[in-house]
Amino acid sequence: MIREIPPGETALAFAALSALRPGFQGPDALVEAVDQVQRPEGYRLVGAFEPHRAEAVAVAGFRLAHSLAWGRYLYVDDFSTAPEARRRGHGRALMTWLAAEGERLGCEQLHLDSGVGPERGDAHRLYLNAGLVIASHHFARRLP
């Protein structure tokens, strides 16, 4: 089952999200970062849930944005499945939900960035199979 994870339930995303963002030292740190910083800036969480399990087994964190290049778009900041729940269709179901939500909200495109390396192969296959294309390079620089 796919459903949005509202404020007050953010800790339900911890198990799945910590597979992608392991720097959080427990659910409380994640809840604080998401609910106090991310959500006020438009961040939303959606999760895939299995019967008889309270926590989400896969999650997507996303926001809406607008740019001159892409118009109105849905941007996926975080997309992760708990290792023990992979290859069960949860990622595909989340991508389908995200595309439908983007369409419902009048978005012209869906975007996400993904790290590179051999450990990202399964994720990249999922994105390509969901109809995403490699459309650009993302450049980054740390600032002092």
C-alpha positions in Angstrom: 0.0 0.0 0.0 1.3 3.5 -0.9 0.4 6.4 1.3 1.7 9.8 2.3 3.5 10.0 5.6 2.3 13.1 7.4 4.0 15.1 10.1 3.8 13.1 13.3 4.5 9.9 11.5 7.9 10.8 10.0 9.7 8.2 12.1 7.9 5.5 10.0 10.3 6.4 7.2 13.5 5.9 9.2 14.2 2.2 8.3 13.9 2.7 4.6 15.4 6.2 4.5 18.4 5.3 6.6 19.5 2.9 3.9 20.1 5.9 1.7 20.9 8.5 4.3 22.9 6.6 7.0 24.1 9.7 8.7 21.1 10.1 11.0 21.8 8.8 14.5 18.3 7.4 15.0 14.7 8.3 14.2 14.6 11.4 16.3 17.3 13.1 14.3 15.5 12.2 11.0 12.2 13.5 12.4 13.7 16.8 13.4 15.5 17.3 10.0 12.4 16.5 8.0 9.7 18.1 10.2 11.5 21.2 11.3 13.6 22.0 8.1 12.4 20.1 5.1 8.6 20.1 5.4 8.4 23.9 5.9 10.1 24.2 2.5 7.5 22.0 0.8 9.1 18.6 1.3 6.6 15.7 1.4 7.1 12.0 2.2 5.3 9.0 0.7 5.9 5.4 1.7 5.2 1.9 0.6 3.9 -0.3 3.4 3.6 -4.1 3.8 0.8 -5.7 5.7 1.6 -6.3 9.4 4.5 -3.9 9.4 4.2 -0.4 10.9 7.3 1.2 9.2 7.5 2.0 5.6 9.6 -0.4 3.6 10.3 2.1 0.8 10.0 5.9 0.8 10.3 8.9 -1.5 10.8 12.4 -0.3 9.9 15.0 -2.9 8.9 18.7 -3.5 7.4 20.8 -6.2 9.5 23.4 -8.0 9.4 25.7 -11.0 12.2 26.6 -13.3 12.7 28.4 -16.6 14.1 25.2 -18.1 11.5 22.7 -17.0 8.4 24.7 -16.0 6.6 23.2 -13.0 8.1 19.9 -11.9 8.2 17.3 -9.2 11.7 16.8 -7.8 12.5 13.6 -5.9 15.1 14.4 -3.2 15.2 11.0 -1.5 14.2 7.5 -2.9 15.1 4.4 -0.9 13.9 0.9 -0.2 15.0 -1.0 3.0 17.4 -3.7 1.8 15.3 -6.6 3.1 12.3 -5.3 1.0 14.0 -4.8 -2.3 12.8 -6.6 -5.5 9.2 -6.7 -4.3 7.8 -3.9 -6.5 7.8 -1.2 -3.9 10.1 1.1 -5.8 8.1 0.7 -9.0 4.8 1.4 -7.1 6.3 4.6 -5.6 7.5 5.8 -9.0 4.0 5.3 -10.4 2.5 7.2 -7.5 5.0 10.0 -7.9 4.2 10.4 -11.6 0.5 10.4 -10.9 0.9 13.0 -8.1 3.0 15.2 -10.4 0.3 15.0 -13.1 -2.4 15.7 -10.6 -0.6 18.8 -9.4 0.0 20.2 -12.9 3.7 19.3 -13.2 5.2 19.0 -16.6 8.1 16.8 -15.6 9.5 14.5 -12.8 13.2 14.9 -11.9 15.6 13.2 -9.6 19.4 13.0 -9.2 21.1 9.7 -8.4 24.6 9.0 -7.2 26.9 7.0 -9.5 28.8 3.8 -8.9 28.3 0.1 -9.1 26.1 0.0 -6.0 23.5 2.2 -7.8 22.9 -0.1 -10.7 19.6 -1.5 -9.4 18.3 2.0 -8.7 19.3 3.2 -12.1 17.5 0.3 -13.8 14.4 1.1 -11.8 14.5 4.7 -12.9 15.1 3.9 -16.6 12.3 1.2 -16.5 10.0 3.9 -15.0 10.5 6.0 -18.1 13.1 8.5 -16.8 16.1 9.3 -19.0 19.6 10.5 -18.2 19.1 14.1 -19.2 22.0 16.0 -17.7 25.1 15.9 -15.5 24.7 17.4 -12.0 27.7 19.4 -10.8 28.3 20.2 -7.2 30.8 22.1 -5.1 31.1 22.4 -1.3 31.2 25.9 -0.1 33.1 27.0 3.0 
